[in-house]
């Protein structure tokens, strides 16, 4: 079981804070450091000091780390045109020596779009744009060097693109598609994803979502392997006082986290992760909400990661 540290910097985190937790995750042996791609917190608070751009941040972290993988869970297709996004991700991938994963989704949080002047179309159009972006990204990265790439869709048109720069891995970085939608998401995952992620669901719902994607893969005759992963909020403590302190710092109820997340002693967290493992989960994104609490990350490494 691979464990990855997953953060929400829009809640209020400077680059220095993100660098500190990313370096801690690498030094402590975690598989990856991921961050959300949001421009506004979902909470009423402003999220001081304000948002940081995910790919600017990951480009900097690429030069400050050496082993850990880096990525987004997930970048919104509404935020960037697919051509420039392909350039950005490929450049960060090369800056990191091939350590980038791209999580890509349709976008869902309307308030962050209106706050920064980003168009927010309806659900159907957002998924249409997501599919076209996936086709363009994989097309650009998969075009042989010396050849060009063109695409004509309902929302994007590319004419004779040089399809550069190339990422380190032939065909591009691993693509992660997440969500629990019953129709669009399984189809897109089967067509484009290297990894399918179920965010913040109990084991029963997670198993059902995995089954839908496995069925979609079988229906389309997919033969290449799919990585199945989950994202879960983590709140780990050696005793009730430590747990209560961490839940309060994260702005969440401990009872809520116990019921719907990975909250408890290290032994409890290991047991809960084991339930997801029984469903075929190969990778768990541990959502750490208090990014200043590096002792939490150290505890997760020493008492949870080491036992898995």
Secondary structure as the mmCIF struct_conf table of DSSP 4:
data_model
#
loop_
_struct_conf.conf_type_id
_struct_conf.id
_struct_conf.beg_label_comp_id
_struct_conf.beg_label_asym_id
_struct_conf.beg_label_seq_id
_struct_conf.end_label_comp_id
_struct_conf.end_label_asym_id
_struct_conf.end_label_seq_id
STRN STRN1 UNK A 2 UNK A 7
HELX_RH_3T_P HELX_RH_3T_P1 UNK A 9 UNK A 11
TURN_TY1_P TURN_TY1_P1 UNK A 12 UNK A 12
HELX_RH_AL_P HELX_RH_AL_P1 UNK A 15 UNK A 27
TURN_TY1_P TURN_TY1_P2 UNK A 28 UNK A 29
BEND BEND1 UNK A 31 UNK A 31
STRN STRN2 UNK A 32 UNK A 35
BEND BEND2 UNK A 39 UNK A 40
BEND BEND3 UNK A 42 UNK A 45
TURN_TY1_P TURN_TY1_P3 UNK A 48 UNK A 49
HELX_RH_AL_P HELX_RH_AL_P2 UNK A 54 UNK A 64
BEND BEND4 UNK A 66 UNK A 68
STRN STRN3 UNK A 69 UNK A 72
BEND BEND5 UNK A 73 UNK A 73
STRN STRN4 UNK A 75 UNK A 76
TURN_TY1_P TURN_TY1_P4 UNK A 77 UNK A 79
BEND BEND6 UNK A 80 UNK A 80
HELX_RH_AL_P HELX_RH_AL_P3 UNK A 82 UNK A 95
TURN_TY1_P TURN_TY1_P5 UNK A 96 UNK A 97
BEND BEND7 UNK A 98 UNK A 98
STRN STRN5 UNK A 100 UNK A 105
HELX_RH_AL_P HELX_RH_AL_P4 UNK A 110 UNK A 115
TURN_TY1_P TURN_TY1_P6 UNK A 116 UNK A 117
HELX_RH_AL_P HELX_RH_AL_P5 UNK A 123 UNK A 142
BEND BEND8 UNK A 143 UNK A 143
HELX_LH_PP_P HELX_LH_PP_P1 UNK A 144 UNK A 144
TURN_TY1_P TURN_TY1_P7 UNK A 145 UNK A 146
STRN STRN6 UNK A 149 UNK A 152
BEND BEND9 UNK A 154 UNK A 155
STRN STRN7 UNK A 157 UNK A 161
BEND BEND10 UNK A 165 UNK A 165
HELX_LH_PP_P HELX_LH_PP_P2 UNK A 166 UNK A 167
BEND BEND11 UNK A 168 UNK A 169
TURN_TY1_P TURN_TY1_P8 UNK A 170 UNK A 171
BEND BEND12 UNK A 173 UNK A 173
STRN STRN8 UNK A 174 UNK A 178
TURN_TY1_P TURN_TY1_P9 UNK A 182 UNK A 183
HELX_RH_AL_P HELX_RH_AL_P6 UNK A 184 UNK A 192
BEND BEND13 UNK A 194 UNK A 194
STRN STRN9 UNK A 195 UNK A 199
BEND BEND14 UNK A 200 UNK A 200
HELX_RH_AL_P HELX_RH_AL_P7 UNK A 203 UNK A 219
TURN_TY1_P TURN_TY1_P10 UNK A 220 UNK A 221
BEND BEND15 UNK A 224 UNK A 224
STRN STRN10 UNK A 227 UNK A 236
BEND BEND16 UNK A 238 UNK A 239
HELX_RH_AL_P HELX_RH_AL_P8 UNK A 240 UNK A 249
TURN_TY1_P TURN_TY1_P11 UNK A 250 UNK A 251
BEND BEND17 UNK A 252 UNK A 252
HELX_RH_AL_P HELX_RH_AL_P9 UNK A 254 UNK A 260
BEND BEND18 UNK A 261 UNK A 261
STRN STRN11 UNK A 262 UNK A 264
BEND BEND19 UNK A 265 UNK A 265
HELX_RH_AL_P HELX_RH_AL_P10 UNK A 266 UNK A 277
TURN_TY1_P TURN_TY1_P12 UNK A 278 UNK A 280
STRN STRN12 UNK A 283 UNK A 288
BEND BEND20 UNK A 289 UNK A 289
TURN_TY1_P TURN_TY1_P13 UNK A 291 UNK A 292
HELX_RH_AL_P HELX_RH_AL_P11 UNK A 294 UNK A 303
TURN_TY1_P TURN_TY1_P14 UNK A 304 UNK A 304
HELX_RH_3T_P HELX_RH_3T_P2 UNK A 305 UNK A 307
#
